[in-house]
Amino acid sequence: MPSNLPPDTRLLLIDDHQIYLDGLSLTLGSLCEGVKLDHAHNAAQAIQQVQSNTYDLILLDLQLPDSSGLALLQRLNAIDAMVPVAILTASNSPSDLDAALQLGAAGFISKTADSKTLIEAVTQLLFGAQVVIGDESRPLDRQSSARDVGITPRQLEILDLLAEGLPNKVICQRLCLSEDTVKTHLKALFSSLDCHNRTECVSNARKLGLVSF
């Protein structure tokens, strides 16, 4: 049992599945002596809890009945940006990871993490570290996901700019590439993503979690 956390450590656990919350509370109950674990089953309850109490860490699921976790993350940061909020989710999507971190999440942790890993991750979060723990059976890293479908790092850069709606000439300028080179990479992207135009390319990439916007 970690002994270097203060006994008045208080966490808010936000998830709409009570059985999972019960298991999570059982695991985190050994975090430190006297740890306080509050529950919220939806965004409304979470906002009420945060406005009424002071927390050292908030663990937030991405899927809630009355809000997306990312939307709630923004609201929680607006209330008190000093309280770290980590995503604890079944999602292993690179786009969810990217979006959460861009919105200020302190961490992104897979629900498949075992008890020991979860306690270690929460302890690190409480000491100010950023923690990313994915499902080891599936790659969380966007680069790894891209490699799986034959997309190179350079093509991934082009895909990001394509998702912004930029024309070839601007992509050339951004990446200091010739137009012929960009066209060659686009042809390879279309082949890897089994598509025939730019719109379909971005759509298929989103489905695979290769772009986050």
N, C-alpha and C positions, 0 to 999 in steps of 0.2 A: 504493500500500500504506500503510495507517495506520501511523504511526510512534510514536504516543503511547501505545500499550499496552505493558505490560512484556513482555519476551521469554519470561517463564515462565508466560504466560497459559495456563490449562488448562480445556478444555471437555469435558463428557460429552454424547455424542449418543446418544439412546435411540430406536431404531426397529428393527422386525423385518425390514425389507427391506434386504438388504446392498447391492444396486445403488444404492439411494437414499443409503445411508450413504457409499458410495464417492464418489458425486457431491458430496454435502454436504461431505465431508472435503476434496475437491479444491478446492471453492470457498472454504472457511474456512481452508484452508492458507495463503492470502495475507492473512489477518487481521493478522498481525504476525510478525516474525522469531522463530522458535523456538516458535511456538504448538504446544501438545500437545492432540491430539484423541483421546479415548478413546471406544470404542463399547460399547453394551449392546443386546442384541437382545430383552430381555424385562425384566420388573420384578425378577426374582430377581437377574439379572446387574447391574442398575442399583443395587440396594441394596448388593450386594457391593462394587461399584466405589466408591460413596459412602462406605462404611464404611472403605475402604482408602486412599482418596485425598482430597485437598482440591481442590475445583473453584471456578473463578471464575464459571462459568455452566453451566447444564444445559438442553439443548434436548430436549424430550419430545414424542413422538407421542401422539395420543389413543387409538390402537388398538394394543394389544399382545396377544400370545397368552395371557399368564397374568394380565393385569390391565387394567382401564381406565386410561387416562392420568390421569384425574382422581383416581382412588383412589391411584395412585402419587405424584401431585403432593402429596397430603396426607401420605403416608409420608415423602417426601423433605423436606418442610418440617418434619416432626417430628424428623428426624435432625439437620438443620442449617438453621434458618430464615434464616440469613444468606446462604446461597447462592441467588442468583436462579434460578428455574426458568421457562422460557418454553415455551409450547406451539407446536410446529411441526407443522402438520397440513393434511390435505386438506379438513377440514371447514370449511364457511363458515356454520355454523349460529349464529345469534345466541344461542341458548340455551347452546351449548357455550362461546361467548365469555363470556357472563355468568357461567356456572358456574365457569369457569377463573379469572376475575378475582376472583370472590367467595372462591375457595379460596386466593387469594394468588399466582396466577401473575404473573410480572413482565412477561409479554407474550403475545401471541397472533398468530402469523404464518402466513399461508397458504403452502403448499408451492409455489404458483404464482409466488411472488416470484422475480424474477431475481437473478442473482449479485450485482450491484451493490447492489440494495435489501437483500438478505439480509446482506451484509457491513456495510452502514450500520446495519441494525437490530441486529445482534449487538454492534456497537461501542457503540451507544447503551445497550443492555442492560448491557454491562460497566461503563458509567459511571453506572449507577443509574437510567436512565430507564425508564419503562414504554412499551412499544411494541405497537401494534395495527396489523397490516397484513393486510387481507383480499384475497380474489380480486376484482380490479377488475371482472371480468365479472359478478359477482353482489354485491348489496348485503349487507354484513355488519351494518350498523346496524339494530337492531330497529325503530326508528321508520320507516326506509325500507321495510322488509319489511311493516310494518303499512299504510303508505300504499298499497303495491302492491295490497292487497286491500280498500282502502276503509275502513280503520279509523283513526279520529282519535286524537290523543294522549290525550284524555280517556277514550275507549273503551278504550284500551290500559291505562290506570290501573284502570278497572273490571274489565278482563280479569284483571289481576294479583290483584285482591282476590277475584274469582270463583274463580281457581285455588287460593286459600287456603281455599275452602269457606265463605266468609262469606255470610250472608243479606243480602237487599236493605237491610234496616234498618241493619245495621252498615256496609254500603258507603255508604249515605247519610250516616251520621255521619262516617265517615273522610274523605269527599270534600266534605262540607258541601253536599250536593245534596238536592233533594226526591225523594221516592220515585217520582213520576211521571217526573222527569227520568232517573233511573236505569233505570226500565222502558223508556223510549224508547231509551236507549243500548243496553240489552240486546237489544231488538228489532233494532236496527241491526247489532249484533254477530252475532246469529243469522243474519241475512240475509247478511252479509259472509262468514261462515264456513260457510254452507250447512248449518245445524244446526237442531234443534228443541227442545233442552233445554240446561240448564246443563252437564251432564256431557259431552255431545257437543261443546259449544262449547269447553270447556277441552281436550278430546282433540284436536280439529281444530287448535286454536291451537298445541298442543305440536308437532304434526306439521310445522307451518310455522315452528317456532322462535320463536314469539311470546311464550311463557312458558317460564321456565327451571326450574320446580320442579313 
